[in-house]
Amino acid sequence: MKVLVVDDGPRHTRILAQIIKDYRNNYEVVEAISGAEVLKRNDLKEFDLVFSDIRMPGIDGLSMLEQLSRCNPRIKIVIISGYGEFEYARKALSLNACQYILKPINPKMICDVIDKLESSVISQRNAQMYRKKLSSHYRNHLISRWLSGKCSDDEYSEIKKTSRHAVII
C-alpha cells in the first residue's frame, strides 16, 4: 500500500507518518507539507490512501483532494483537521472522504481507519484484477472464434476495440 500524508505542519506530518509506519511497516508512506507539493507529483495514481489536513496555505486540503480524486478516483481519503465545523465535513464528504478525524490525532483511531480502508483497497484491487482476467479470457475467446472463421461482425468489432497492438486484417 502506498500512503500519502499531507499537513502544513511538518511535525504533524512526521508524527502521523510514523504512526502509520509503526502500525504497517510494509506500507510506503510519503510525506508532503502542501497541496501544491502533492499536485506536482507524477505518481498520484499509485496512492491507495491519503491522510490530509484541510487548512493549508496556497492550495488548501479540499482543493487538493478534489484534484487528486479526479486524477485517482479509487484513492481513499481521510481528512484530519483541527476544525470541527460542519461545512468542512460536508465538503469533505462531497469529495468522497471516507473519514473526518479531529486533531489531536489518536493513534488507535488511525490504526482502526487503516484496518477498515485496507480491506476496502484490497477488495477493490481484487475486483479490478478479476475484471482484467475476465476481459482477457473474453478477448482470447473472440480471437479464437475469429481464427476459426466463426466470428460475427459484432465480435470482430469488439476484437478491434480491445486489440491495441495487434494487427488484424
N, C-alpha and C positions, 0 to 999 in steps of 0.2 A: 504494500500500500504506500502511496505517496501522499503526504500531508503537507499542506501549506498553512503556516501560522503568520498572521499579519496583525501588527499593532504598532502604533507610532511610538509607544514606549518600549525601547529596546529591552529593558529589564522585564517587562510583562511578556514580551515575545520569547525571551530566553527561558523564563520560568515555565510558560505553557509548553514550549517545545521540549523542555527537559521532562516534564510530567509525561508527555506522550512517549518520548524515547524510553523512559524508565518502565512504562507500562507495556509498550510494544517495541522491544529493541530491534525488531526486524523491519520496522517502518522507516522509510526515508522521510525525514522531516526537514522542510525548507523554511527558513525564516525570512520575513520581509518587514520593513518598517514603514511602508507607504503603499497606497493603492497604485500610484504611478510606477513604483518599482515592480509591482506584480504584473501590471499590464504590459511592461516592456519585455517580459519573459517569452521565450519561444516554446516552452514546454507546458503551456497551460492545459492542453488536452490530456496530459499524463496524470494530473492530480485527481485523487479519489475524494479527499476530504479537504475542506478549508475551514479554519477557525479564524475569525476576523473581528476586530474591533469595528465599531460603526463610525465614531468620530475621529477622523484623521485629517491633518492639513492637506490641502490640494484636493486630490480625488478622495472623497470620503468612502467609507466601507460599503455603503449601499450602492453607490455609483460603480465602484469597482466590482462588486458582486453581480450587478446587473450585466456588466460587460463580460465578466468571467462565465456567467451562466449561459450567455449566448454562444461563447466560444466552446464551452464544455457543458452541455446540458445534463450530463449524467453526474456531475460533481455534487457532493453532499456538503451543504453549507451549515455552519454553526456560527451564530453571532454571539460574541462575548462583549458585553457593554456595561458601562457604569451608569447607564441611563435606563431607568425602568419605565420611561414614558411610552404610553400605548401606541402613539403614532410611529415610533421607531419599530416596535414589534410588528405592527400591522404591515408596514412597508417591507420588513424583512420576510414576513410570511408570504407576501405577494411575490417575492423573488425566490420562492421555494426553499427558504431556510428551513432546516429540519429542527433546529433548536435555537432558543434565545436564552443565553445564560447571563446572569448579572454578576458583575465583579463585586467583591473579590471572588476569584475562582476557587472552587472546591475540587481538589484533585480526584476525590471519589466520583464526583459528578462527571468530570471529564472522562474518567475511565468507563463509567456507565454509558455515556454517549458514544464513546468509541466502540464498545461492545455492540450496541444497537446498530450503529451505522456500518460497522464492519460486516455484519451478516447481510445487510441490505446490499452493500457493494459486491459481496461475493455472489449473492443471488443474481444480481444484475449481470455480472461477468459470465456466470454460468449460462444464463439465458441468451446472452449475446453469442457465446461460443456455440450453443446448441443451434441458434438461427443460422450461423455461418456454416456449420456442419450440414444442416438440413439443406441449405441453399446449394452447397457444393454437391451433395448427393443428387438433388433435383437437376442441377446443371449437367452432371455426368449422365443421368438418365436420358435427358433430352439429346445430348450428343450421341449417345448410344442409339437412340431412335433415328437420329439423322443419318448416322453411318450405315444403319441397316435399311435406309430408304423408307422408313415408316413415319417420318416426321411430318406433322401438319404445318401449314403456313404460320399459324399462331405459335407453334412450338419453335419453328425456325426463327421467327421474330424474337422470341424470348432468348434463344441461344445467342443471337447477335447482340442483344442488350447486355447480357451477362458475360460476354467474352470480350474483355478489354484488350487482350494482347493476341488472341488467336486470330488467324486469318481464315475466314470461312468463305468459300466460293459459292 
